[in-house]
């Protein structure tokens, strides 16, 4: 899987995860740092993010993960989370 794909001037990132064994907060921080680094490589930054998808192993970890997001990212994650509440498939 490619970490960066650019198609028609749109940048797609995939597979940005934290280090196994780290806690939720540290994994979130590591993932965000990876996203920012990859965007920088392409000449972009996080202010141009259109969509994010976060897969949590356990929704009980949502509050801890959410604390590590800035205002823009927080809004995107909360909206996505609310869309999937009480569903079995995502």
Secondary structure per residue as TSV (DSSP state, phi and psi in degrees):
chain	resnum	aa	ss	phi	psi
A	1	X	-	360.0	136.5
A	2	X	-	-83.3	138.1
A	3	X	S	-74.6	-32.3
A	4	X	E	-129.1	129.7
A	5	X	E	-131.6	131.0
A	6	X	E	-115.5	123.5
A	7	X	E	-136.9	124.2
A	8	X	T	49.1	45.8
A	9	X	T	65.6	13.7
A	10	X	E	-106.0	132.9
A	11	X	E	-98.4	127.6
A	12	X	E	-114.5	129.8
A	13	X	E	-116.2	146.6
A	14	X	-	-147.6	153.7
A	15	X	-	76.1	26.4
A	16	X	-	-87.9	104.7
A	17	X	-	-125.8	163.9
A	18	X	-	-82.0	-179.1
A	19	X	-	-81.9	130.0
A	20	X	T	-54.4	138.6
A	21	X	T	94.0	-21.9
A	22	X	S	-74.6	159.3
A	23	X	-	-75.0	172.5
A	24	X	H	-59.1	-45.6
A	25	X	H	-60.5	-45.9
A	26	X	H	-68.4	-39.5
A	27	X	H	-64.1	-38.3
A	28	X	H	-62.8	-47.2
A	29	X	H	-59.5	-46.0
A	30	X	H	-62.2	-43.2
A	31	X	H	-62.5	-45.1
A	32	X	H	-63.9	-40.7
A	33	X	H	-61.8	-39.9
A	34	X	H	-64.8	-44.0
A	35	X	H	-60.4	-48.2
A	36	X	H	-61.3	-40.8
A	37	X	H	-64.5	-44.7
A	38	X	H	-66.2	-40.3
A	39	X	H	-62.7	-39.8
A	40	X	H	-61.6	-39.6
A	41	X	H	-58.0	-31.8
A	42	X	T	-92.4	-1.5
A	43	X	T	85.2	16.8
A	44	X	-	-116.3	-173.9
A	45	X	-	-155.0	175.2
A	46	X	G	-69.2	-13.7
A	47	X	G	-70.7	-11.9
A	48	X	G	-103.9	9.8
A	49	X	-	-67.8	129.8
A	50	X	-	-94.6	-35.5
A	51	X	-	-154.7	145.1
A	52	X	-	-130.5	150.0
A	53	X	-	-130.3	127.4
A	54	X	-	-120.9	127.6
A	55	X	-	-104.0	116.8
A	56	X	-	-101.6	137.4
A	57	X	S	-65.0	-32.0
A	58	X	-	-147.2	121.4
A	59	X	G	-62.4	-16.0
A	60	X	G	-63.9	-18.9
A	61	X	G	-86.7	-1.7
A	62	X	H	-57.5	-48.2
A	63	X	H	-60.3	-42.3
A	64	X	H	-66.3	-42.3
A	65	X	H	-64.8	-43.2
A	66	X	H	-62.7	-31.8
A	67	X	T	-61.5	-21.1
A	68	X	T	-95.6	3.0
A	69	X	S	-100.5	143.7
A	70	X	-	-79.4	179.1
A	71	X	H	-56.7	-45.1
A	72	X	H	-63.1	-50.7
A	73	X	H	-66.5	-37.6
A	74	X	H	-57.6	-46.9
A	75	X	H	-60.3	-44.4
A	76	X	H	-63.2	-42.8
A	77	X	H	-68.2	-43.5
A	78	X	H	-61.7	-42.9
A	79	X	H	-63.1	-43.7
A	80	X	H	-63.7	-44.6
A	81	X	H	-60.8	-42.5
A	82	X	H	-65.7	-33.0
A	83	X	H	-62.8	-30.7
A	84	X	T	-103.1	4.4
A	85	X	T	-60.3	136.3
A	86	X	T	63.8	23.4
A	87	X	-	-109.4	153.7
A	88	X	S	-96.0	-26.5
A	89	X	-	-116.4	143.0
A	90	X	-	-130.9	360.0
